[in-house]
Amino acid sequence: MNRTIVGVFWLVVYLIVILLPLCIMMVRPTPPERPFWVEFSLALGFIGLVQIAVQFALVARYESVTAPYGIDLILKYHRQIAIVAVLLLVAHPIILVLENPDLVDLLNPFGGTRASRVGNWGLYALILLVLLSVFRKQIKLDYELWRVTHALLGISAIVLAHWHIRLVGHYTGTQWKENVLIVFSVILVASFAYLRLIRPAFMRRVPYKVAEVKPERGETWSFRVTPDGHDGMRFAPGQFAWLKLGDSAYTFEEHPFSFSSSARDDAGIEFSIKELGDFTNTIGSVPPGTTAYLDGPHGSFSPDHQPAAGYVFFAGGVGIAPFISMLRTMADRRDTRPITLFYGDQQWDGVAYRETIEALRARLDLTVVYVLEEPPDGWIGETGFIDAGVLKRHMPHGGVERLHFICGPTAMIDAVEDALRQHGVPMSQIRSERFDLV
Ligand SMILES: Cc1cc2nc3c(=O)[nH]c(=O)nc-3n(C[C@H](O)[C@H](O)[C@H](O)COP(=O)(O)OP(=O)(O)OC[C@H]3O[C@@H](n4cnc5c(N)ncnc54)[C@H](O)[C@@H]3O)c2cc1C
């Protein structure tokens, strides 16, 4: 089915899901009518709660849901809508108190009624969840620890919110309405179980073995795995998989990496992994023969998903990984479409895969522009960052219509998106993939 139609379909499903519980609560018998602002505040509460519950389904990696939008957009939405939902939920008690200031004790986490206390604690769990996500890097919270707190706080918030609704009992006075609300949230929280239990069960049946770990320039490693007793997986160049190492497919620690091998490579799957932290710093010492599990392929950051007459690629550091897969695949397919690659890095010696790229130039219609932050003596190429000036000098003019792909750290992506807009490229012709999720 056409990806736009699928995208619109899921958007409509989303809107129905968000509004359904509210509509159900309005089915008769309904409680006696109350002032407009009281009803309005309850509506905000219901919508906010359902939005939070839907977050579990959004990040459960259902291919059909994420594919039309791409993981970058889904996660951006996940972050933004969580903030909107929390604002709605904060507004819920505040509007009640503004409407009737005698109820001010409802805001007291240790006072008020039992229902208000439970509601308050659910709200604080959510606010803490958002604050930890927004300021994770500033407070130097370890990523893995953040993931655990994120899941625990999310589940606690949903459970406490349900308890709150049950204790208030205003709209759920009828048993069937209460059951609908419970079933609704159980289904959505079950998405979490799907992600942590069912998907790993499938991964267990298709293990991989580490075949080779090879050093590349720029503290990067080519990490090759081969299927162990099965045919492996098919992916589109530019997609990624979550990698788990060790004997258990259920381990909580997993990291996303883009495929960097050709999609036509039947001998195995390669990743390009840069040393950046606890896990990646040890990648070079993983012994061949180690068991690996892959959850993928994911994402739609791929020329296969967005056909165009030509492409412009922008890579920042190890953001080159998905482009290496794209270039290798296009070369294997004898693709003749024109490609310009802008590749920004710190130093010439650390430019990973530059020899591979040079070799690929002979097989593709490929122009490469290196942009170095710290150029060596005698460097006559571009220096600094990929910005509007670099684009002005090297962007292909005229000819075929091209699509623009950007991959790398968030700051680089924002800067290149800005430069492209200044250059007159519409957002509809730009696709981005961020390597730092939170
Ligand atoms: C879609 C996608 C594709 C990626 N492809 C590549 C690639 O091809 N090559 C490559 O070297 N890197 C890639 N990354 C980044 C890579 O996942 C992180 O560098 C790696 O997980 C860091 O883990 P660490 O424990 O070594 O570092 P840490 O110091 O723990 O983390 C460094 C940063 O990496 C991110 N990170 C850490 N752990 C995870 C995790 N479990 N899941 C998601 N993000 C995490 C966080 O933003 C964190 O701030 C990709 C990331 C994404 C989202």
The ligand as an ORCA input file, in Angstrom:
! r2SCAN-3c Opt
* xyz 0 1
  C      19.012      5.085     14.373
  C      20.425      5.085     14.935
  C      21.454      4.565     14.198
  C      22.737      4.584     14.712
  N      23.757      4.082     13.954
  C      25.014      4.118     14.418
  C      26.092      3.601     13.632
  O      25.921      3.110     12.525
  N      27.330      3.649     14.173
  C      27.582      4.177     15.414
  O      28.739      4.162     15.848
  N      26.577      4.679     16.165
  C      25.315      4.649     15.708
  N      24.303      5.140     16.484
  C      24.619      5.668     17.827
  C      24.838      4.517     18.793
  O      23.632      3.829     19.006
  C      25.361      5.057     20.122
  O      26.581      5.707     19.868
  C      25.629      3.949     21.087
  O      24.427      3.348     21.458
  C      26.376      4.519     22.281
  O      26.369      3.598     23.347
  P      27.521      3.639     24.471
  O      27.049      2.860     25.639
  O      28.805      3.247     23.872
  O      27.667      5.166     24.792
  P      27.037      6.050     25.931
  O      28.075      6.939     26.474
  O      26.220      5.219     26.876
  O      26.033      6.928     25.084
  C      26.425      7.905     24.161
  C      25.125      8.401     23.511
  O      24.618      7.376     22.641
  C      23.195      7.256     22.809
  N      22.911      5.893     23.320
  C      23.554      5.219     24.285
  N      23.023      4.009     24.497
  C      21.994      3.930     23.623
  C      21.037      2.929     23.361
  N      21.013      1.777     24.030
  N      20.085      3.185     22.439
  C      20.090      4.358     21.770
  N      20.968      5.336     21.951
  C      21.915      5.126     22.882
  C      22.758      8.319     23.774
  O      22.329      9.450     23.031
  C      24.001      8.633     24.532
  O      24.036      9.951     24.989
  C      23.003      5.127     15.997
  C      21.955      5.637     16.741
  C      20.683      5.624     16.225
  C      19.568      6.189     17.035
*
